[in-house]
C-alpha cells in the first residue's frame, strides 16, 4: 500500500526535547473507517472518531510507529488539522496527486539547506537526507 510522506507545520515536541515533524500516512480502508465507531470513547463522545481514525492510518510520526491515539492527542491543533486535511485529500477520488503533504513554504522555510544529517533512532546510523528531492509522485 502506498504511504504518503508528510511534514507537520508545527511538530510534536517530546519530553526528551526532540521536535518530530515528519511522518507517513496510508490510504484508509473501509475497516479503518468502521472500527472506531464501536470504540466506547467514540460512543461517549463522537469527537474522538477523527483521533482514532487518524491513528489507524498514520503509520509513522517521527520515532512513533505505530502511532497511537495518545501520540496524536498530544499534537498542536494546527498539526491535527493538517493531518485531517491530508486524510481527506489522500482518500478522495483525486488522491494525493493534487495535494501537498507539506505546509505552504514560508520565506524562512525556503532558506532551509538542501541536505541535513540525522541519526537513526533504531541503529544509530548517520543518514544524510536530501531535502531538495521532489516527493510528489515518488
C-alpha positions in Angstrom: 0.0 0.0 0.0 1.4 3.4 -0.9 2.3 5.7 2.0 2.4 9.4 1.6 5.2 11.2 3.5 4.2 14.4 5.3 5.7 17.3 7.2 3.7 18.8 10.1 3.6 22.6 10.2 4.5 22.8 14.0 5.6 19.3 15.2 5.4 17.1 18.2 7.8 18.1 21.0 8.7 15.0 23.0 9.9 15.0 26.7 13.5 14.4 25.5 13.4 17.8 23.7 13.2 16.5 20.2 10.8 18.0 17.7 9.2 15.5 15.3 7.5 16.8 12.1 7.9 14.0 9.5 5.6 11.1 9.2 3.8 8.7 6.8 0.1 8.2 6.2 -1.5 5.5 4.1 -4.9 5.5 2.4 -7.8 4.3 4.6 -9.7 1.0 4.2 -13.4 0.6 4.9 -12.5 -1.2 8.1 -10.4 1.8 9.2 -13.5 4.0 9.0 -15.9 1.5 10.6 -14.0 0.0 13.6 -13.6 3.3 15.5 -17.4 3.6 15.6 -17.5 0.7 18.0 -14.9 2.2 20.4 -16.5 3.2 23.8 -14.7 6.6 23.6 -16.5 7.4 20.3 -19.8 6.2 21.6 -19.5 8.6 24.6 -18.1 11.5 22.6 -18.1 11.4 18.8 -15.2 13.9 18.7 -12.8 11.0 19.4 -13.6 9.5 16.0 -11.1 11.5 13.9 -8.4 10.9 16.5 -8.9 7.1 16.4 -9.2 7.1 12.6 -6.0 9.1 12.0 -4.2 6.9 14.5 -5.1 3.9 12.3 -3.8 5.4 9.0 -0.8 7.4 10.3 1.9 4.8 10.1 4.8 6.8 11.4 5.3 10.1 13.2 9.0 10.7 14.0 10.1 7.7 16.1 6.5 6.5 16.7 5.3 3.5 14.8 2.6 2.5 15.2 1.1 5.9 16.0 -1.3 5.7 18.9 -4.3 8.0 19.7 -2.3 9.3 22.7 0.5 10.4 20.4 -1.9 12.3 18.1 -3.8 13.8 21.1 -0.5 15.5 22.1 -0.2 17.3 18.7 -0.8 21.0 18.4 -4.2 21.8 16.9 -2.6 23.1 13.7 -0.9 19.7 13.2 -4.0 17.7 13.9 -5.9 19.9 11.4 -3.1 19.3 8.8 -3.5 15.6 9.3 -7.2 15.8 8.8 -6.8 17.7 5.5 -4.2 15.2 4.4 -6.5 12.3 5.2 -9.4 13.9 3.3 -7.3 14.5 0.2 -5.5 11.2 0.3 -8.8 9.4 0.4 -10.7 11.5 -2.1 -11.2 10.3 -5.7 -8.3 12.6 -6.7 -6.0 11.1 -4.1 -2.7 12.6 -3.2 -1.8 13.7 -6.7 -3.3 17.1 -6.2 -2.3 17.7 -2.6 0.9 18.7 -1.0 1.5 16.9 2.3 3.8 19.7 3.3 2.7 23.0 4.7 3.0 26.0 2.4 6.5 27.3 2.1 7.3 30.5 4.1 10.3 32.7 3.4 12.1 31.1 6.4 11.4 27.6 5.1 12.7 28.5 1.6 16.1 29.2 3.2 16.5 25.6 4.5 19.6 23.7 3.4 19.3 21.1 0.6 20.6 18.3 2.9 20.6 17.5 6.6 22.2 14.8 8.6 20.3 12.9 11.2 20.9 9.8 13.3 18.6 6.7 13.0 17.0 6.2 16.4 17.0 2.5 16.0 20.5 1.6 14.8 22.5 4.8 15.3 23.5 5.1 11.6 24.1 8.6 10.4 21.9 9.4 7.5 22.0 12.3 5.0 18.6 13.4 4.0 18.1 15.2 0.6 15.6 17.9 1.3 15.6 19.1 -2.3 14.1 15.8 -3.6 10.6 16.0 -5.2 8.5 13.7 -3.1 5.3 14.0 -5.1 4.9 11.0 -7.4 7.8 9.2 -5.7 
